[in-house]
Amino acid sequence: MNDTPVIHIVDDDRAAREGLGFLLSSLGLTIASHASAADLLATLGNQIVGCILADVRMPGMTGLDLLDELGRRDCPLPVIMITGHGDVPMAVRAMRTGAMDFFEKPVNGMALVERINEALRVSGERAQSLGGREQLTRGIESLTAREAEVARAVLAGRQNKQIAHDLGISLKTVENHRHNVMDKMQASSAADLVRRLVAAGWQAD
C-alpha cells in the first residue's frame, strides 16, 4: 500500500484541474490529476492516505456517483466535492453520502487548503487505525491451533498451570506456546495481549 499523501483532483475541466494542481503543488503537496471519475477509479489502487477533490457535474460518472462507488469500495480517503452549479439538496446528499465538505466555484483557495489539511489529518488517523487492525489480523492468522487455544485461555483469565491441566500438556509447553503468542501478537504483557485479542474481536468463554 502506498503511504505517501496524495491529493487526487477529479474534474473534466482541464483549466480547473491545472489551476488547483498549481495551487496545491506550490504548497509542496503531491497531486494526481484525473479527467474523469473512471480514470480515478482505474488508477487509485490501494492508496490509503490523501484525499479526493471531485467535481460534481462530469460526463459519464458524476461526482455524486463517484462518491457512491467509493463508499461501496470502502475507500478510506476523505472526499471534498466541488461544483460550479451547487444547490442545497445536492450538498445535503453529498454530505449524507460521506463527503467531508462541499465547495462552490470559484473556490476560496485558503478555505480549501484548510479543509485539505484537515482531510489529510483524518486520512492519516484512518491509515494508522487500519494498519493496527491489519497487524492484529496478521498476528491472529499466524497462531497455530494450539497457540490459539492458549490465547483464548489467557483471555479467560486462566493461569499457566490451569491451562496445562485443561489442555493435557506440560507447564513448559504452555509457557512456550504463550511466549509464541505474545511474540506473534506483539504484546508486551498479559494485559496487553488481552487488550489486543479483544480489539481483534475475541471474547472470553
Summary of the structure (lengths in Angstrom):
residues: 205
radius of gyration: 23.8
end to end distance: 36.0
largest distance: 73.3
contacts: 607
relative contact order: 0.10
helix: 57%
strand: 12%
